[in-house]
Each structure stands twice: as C-alpha cells, then as structure tokens.
Amino acid sequence: PRTVLVWYDVILTLPTEYSRIWKRRFSGATLIYLVMRYSTVIDGIFAMLKFLLWEITSLALIAQYATAVAAYVILIACTCYKTVGIKKIAVQAGMRTPLTDLLLRDGEY
C-alpha cells in the first residue's frame, strides 16, 4: 500500500515539482529535496521488485536499505556543510551564535 501512495504522490505532484524544483537555480535545498524524494521512489521500486520477484528478496532488501542510508548520509553531510559555513561567517563577523540557532534557523541568512 505504501508503494502505491508513493507513486500516486509522484504522478500527482510532478507538474508542480517541475515548475518549482527543476526550473529554479540549483542549491543545497534542491539537492536535499531531490535526494529525499527520489530515494523514496527508488525504495518503492525495490519494494515492488521484492514483492513481484521472490528470488531477489535479499538483494532488493539490501538495496532498499542502502538507498535509505545514502539519502540520510547526504542529508546530514549537506546540513553539516552549510552549518559550518554559516558558523565561520558568524565568527568572522564577531557574532556569538549557538549551534542550536544555526540548526533550527528557518533557511534565511
């Protein structure tokens, strides 16, 4: 059932995604969106393969988990990279900015 909802969501939101994501300037937020969105799609593909082809269950399961882990590693790496960059700018400007403020900011500089 989850896989069907993922495909339904992809088909339903594809025109909006094209106009708001694919046509805009590429940024870290775009990368995070695409990685998280399409890792879910890839996860759905492997879930369908696991359901349809019983003999590749272990391979599909490994690929499914590897995709999820890779998506979260990319998410954490992008977050750390941007946070360290902003922290350096704050230190150069003489500002004392707690790490929690940087991590919980709303995306504005």
CORLINTA-V848736 format. One record per backbone hydrogen bond with DSSP energy under -1.0 kcal/mol. NH is the residue of the N-H (numbers start at 0). CO is the residue of the C=O. Records with the same first field share a line. If there is no record, write none. Layout:
NH: CO ; CO
//
This chain:
4: 0
5: 1
6: 2
7: 3
8: 4
9: 5
10: 6
11: 7
12: 8
16: 12
17: 13
18: 14
19: 15
20: 16
21: 16
22: 17
30: 26
31: 27
32: 28
33: 29
34: 30
35: 31
36: 32
37: 33
38: 34
39: 35
40: 36
41: 37
42: 38
43: 39
44: 40
45: 41
46: 42
47: 43
48: 44
49: 45
50: 46
51: 47
52: 48
55: 52
56: 53
59: 55
60: 56
61: 57
62: 58
63: 59
64: 60
65: 61
66: 62
67: 63
68: 64
69: 65
70: 66
71: 67
72: 68
73: 69
74: 70
75: 71
76: 72
77: 73
78: 74
79: 75
80: 76
81: 77
82: 78
83: 79
84: 80
85: 81
86: 82
87: 83
88: 84
89: 85
90: 86
91: 87
92: 88
93: 90
94: 89
101: 97
102: 98
103: 99
//
